[in-house]
Amino acid sequence: MSPQDHHQPQDEYRMAQALRLASRGLGLAWPNPAVGAVVVTPSGEIAGRGWTAPGGRPHAEAIALNHAGAKAEGSTVYVTLEPCAHESVRGMACTDALLEAKPKHIVIGLRDPDPRTAGAGIERLRAAGIEVTEGVLPEEVARVTLGHLMRVAEGRPAVTLKLAVGADGLVPEGDGKPVWVTGPEARAHAHLLRARHDVILVGRGTVVTDNPALTCRLPGMAWRSPIRAVLDGRLRTPPDATLFDDIMVPVWLLCAAGVDQPNAELLHDRGAEIVPVPVDNHGRIDVQDALETLSHRGITSILVEGGPSVARAFLDADMVDEVVVYQGRGQAGSDGLTPFAGDGLDRLAASGHFTLSATRTFGPDRMTSWRRVRSCSQALSAA
Ligand SMILES: NC(=O)c1ccc[n+]([C@@H]2O[C@H](COP(=O)([O-])OP(=O)(O)OC[C@H]3O[C@@H](n4cnc5c(N)ncnc54)[C@H](OP(=O)(O)O)[C@@H]3O)[C@@H](O)[C@H]2O)c1
């Protein structure tokens, strides 16, 4: 019998609680995965809850065990990802913390494919006589943990592509500032998406045309603004771009490696970090290399916010895990651009690579979200 076969119905309920806690760390926990943990006593009391702290430490289990104190002994601990088995300079391994706390039972969503753990945490817990159940809500856990799983399995962060289109399915052209085709509710949701990712990425064309700030502007959530990254092969981002005004939020300019970059010093003086990336056969920054570069920097998730040329490049590379489309009621008009530089929205359904996963309305606007069919299975096969 596989370990998945004998979990109890309440395990799924508790794992869902742990997953909601895990989600709180999205956009903050990198370079570590956003994990959630709940400690439940034999009488059913929740004695401790935790989620990965900003910057990745302390881990969720350490926080939850700390809350629970002596009540952790004999408890059941629900944790979305296998507890780490490796000590780090920043803290003890969660497996050791659990062994010290002496729970009776540990319920795990997914194994951690990180080679430093990869089943070793589970083995050590079982060897100490603790009952371990694994594989509870694996698909849901894979979705929340996708960035980490992709980073380990594919060497790249999870990618969400976001775009806003008019009722005609076209992208309105910028005119020195962003043009809004959707109302405040949809835009607020899009800012929440920003907060849940480690990096927002756009092409240089969007910086030049829209001059966006690319920060999270929900009340009280400015501190959740992710790093802003621009694909800018020859470092031609204008030094007076609005991006540079907020010095608290880093700007990474991803440029072509091995090419003389005369503006590098000027842009560096404006606060940008210059990040060289190999180019493809057309002399463009290679999407896969850009993602690998971000992954090496610890990034687990990125939100691609356009424009159409960059959106197309990511789709062509088959490196988009989710697409979120906000569709307003107004028309983008005769100057409207096709959302994927030559291809319309129908590309998503026609490609067979994506399935419609959710629809929502925000006032007069409609959001549809599309999942890449292969991403979840790729992530699950890694775990
Ligand atoms: N409604 C929306 O959701 C939304 C969102 C964003 C933008 N927009 C609109 O989209 C328009 C800008 O889009 P765009 O397509 O012209 O520009 P873009 O996609 O923002 O940027 C394209 C530029 O990125 C650089 N780049 C580097 N590597 C690349 C790669 N591998 N693939 C593609 N580009 C790469 C290139 O500049 P270098 O050659 O200099 O490297 C390229 O010209 C504006 O009108 C803006 O208002 C709409």
PDBQT file of the ligand as one rigid body, heavy atoms in Angstrom, charges set to zero:
ROOT
HETATM    1  N1  LIG A 401      -2.191  45.617 -21.581  1.00  0.00    +0.000 N 
HETATM    2  C1  LIG A 401      -1.145  45.021 -21.102  1.00  0.00    +0.000 C 
HETATM    3  O1  LIG A 401      -1.271  44.044 -20.355  1.00  0.00    +0.000 OA
HETATM    4  C2  LIG A 401       0.216  45.556 -21.434  1.00  0.00    +0.000 A 
HETATM    5  C3  LIG A 401       1.317  45.228 -20.619  1.00  0.00    +0.000 A 
HETATM    6  C4  LIG A 401       2.547  45.680 -20.992  1.00  0.00    +0.000 A 
HETATM    7  C5  LIG A 401       2.695  46.441 -22.140  1.00  0.00    +0.000 A 
HETATM    8  N2  LIG A 401       1.638  46.788 -22.889  1.00  0.00    +0.000 N 
HETATM    9  C6  LIG A 401       1.797  47.563 -24.129  1.00  0.00    +0.000 C 
HETATM   10  O2  LIG A 401       2.661  46.822 -24.964  1.00  0.00    +0.000 OA
HETATM   11  C7  LIG A 401       3.445  47.720 -25.735  1.00  0.00    +0.000 C 
HETATM   12  C8  LIG A 401       4.907  47.350 -25.603  1.00  0.00    +0.000 C 
HETATM   13  O3  LIG A 401       5.090  46.021 -26.020  1.00  0.00    +0.000 OA
HETATM   14  P1  LIG A 401       6.219  45.609 -27.058  1.00  0.00    +0.000 P 
HETATM   15  O4  LIG A 401       5.881  44.277 -27.568  1.00  0.00    +0.000 OA
HETATM   16  O5  LIG A 401       6.445  46.725 -28.012  1.00  0.00    +0.000 OA
HETATM   17  O6  LIG A 401       7.514  45.600 -26.141  1.00  0.00    +0.000 OA
HETATM   18  P2  LIG A 401       7.934  44.693 -24.886  1.00  0.00    +0.000 P 
HETATM   19  O7  LIG A 401       7.473  43.308 -25.097  1.00  0.00    +0.000 OA
HETATM   20  O8  LIG A 401       7.580  45.384 -23.638  1.00  0.00    +0.000 OA
HETATM   21  O9  LIG A 401       9.508  44.784 -25.022  1.00  0.00    +0.000 OA
HETATM   22  C9  LIG A 401      10.123  44.278 -26.170  1.00  0.00    +0.000 C 
HETATM   23  C10 LIG A 401      11.596  44.566 -26.065  1.00  0.00    +0.000 C 
HETATM   24  O10 LIG A 401      12.179  43.772 -25.057  1.00  0.00    +0.000 OA
HETATM   25  C11 LIG A 401      13.528  43.490 -25.402  1.00  0.00    +0.000 C 
HETATM   26  N3  LIG A 401      13.785  42.064 -25.366  1.00  0.00    +0.000 N 
HETATM   27  C12 LIG A 401      14.903  41.499 -24.889  1.00  0.00    +0.000 A 
HETATM   28  N4  LIG A 401      14.885  40.193 -25.033  1.00  0.00    +0.000 NA
HETATM   29  C13 LIG A 401      13.727  39.873 -25.623  1.00  0.00    +0.000 A 
HETATM   30  C14 LIG A 401      13.157  38.655 -26.033  1.00  0.00    +0.000 A 
HETATM   31  N5  LIG A 401      13.769  37.483 -25.845  1.00  0.00    +0.000 N 
HETATM   32  N6  LIG A 401      11.965  38.691 -26.634  1.00  0.00    +0.000 NA
HETATM   33  C15 LIG A 401      11.310  39.836 -26.803  1.00  0.00    +0.000 A 
HETATM   34  N7  LIG A 401      11.816  41.041 -26.424  1.00  0.00    +0.000 NA
HETATM   35  C16 LIG A 401      13.013  41.057 -25.841  1.00  0.00    +0.000 A 
HETATM   36  C17 LIG A 401      13.713  44.005 -26.823  1.00  0.00    +0.000 C 
HETATM   37  O11 LIG A 401      14.356  45.256 -26.731  1.00  0.00    +0.000 OA
HETATM   38  P3  LIG A 401      15.919  45.308 -27.016  1.00  0.00    +0.000 P 
HETATM   39  O12 LIG A 401      16.075  44.834 -28.427  1.00  0.00    +0.000 OA
HETATM   40  O13 LIG A 401      16.286  46.697 -26.773  1.00  0.00    +0.000 OA
HETATM   41  O14 LIG A 401      16.509  44.317 -26.058  1.00  0.00    +0.000 OA
HETATM   42  C18 LIG A 401      12.312  44.195 -27.338  1.00  0.00    +0.000 C 
HETATM   43  O15 LIG A 401      12.218  45.202 -28.298  1.00  0.00    +0.000 OA
HETATM   44  C19 LIG A 401       3.143  49.102 -25.243  1.00  0.00    +0.000 C 
HETATM   45  O16 LIG A 401       2.252  49.721 -26.144  1.00  0.00    +0.000 OA
HETATM   46  C20 LIG A 401       2.480  48.881 -23.917  1.00  0.00    +0.000 C 
HETATM   47  O17 LIG A 401       1.560  49.901 -23.620  1.00  0.00    +0.000 OA
HETATM   48  C21 LIG A 401       0.397  46.343 -22.562  1.00  0.00    +0.000 A 
ENDROOT
TORSDOF 0
